[in-house]
Each structure stands twice: as structure tokens, then as C-alpha cells.
Amino acid sequence: MPLLQEDPTGLSSPVGQVAMVAMLLVVVVVGLRFWWGNRRK
């Protein structure tokens, strides 16, 4: 993974930006589902 060594954050590359957005979406969806599940009880 030479790209990770050159750019630790990966934000300068389109792939890194897509990965960051995907991770944020997953975290939000999982958080909402967890919160919604607890709220129903």
C-alpha cells in the first residue's frame, strides 16, 4: 500500500475521499439503527 505511506490520511486521493464518505455513512446508518432499536423498546 504505497499510497498510504505517501498520504497517511488518504484525503488527497479520490479513493480516500470515497472511503471516508462511505465510512461516515456506515457509521451514521449503524448509529441510527442502534438508536432506533433501543427507542422501540
Secondary structure, 3 states (H helix, E strand, C coil): CHHHHHCCCCCCCHHHHHHHHHHHHHHHHHHHHHHHHHHHC
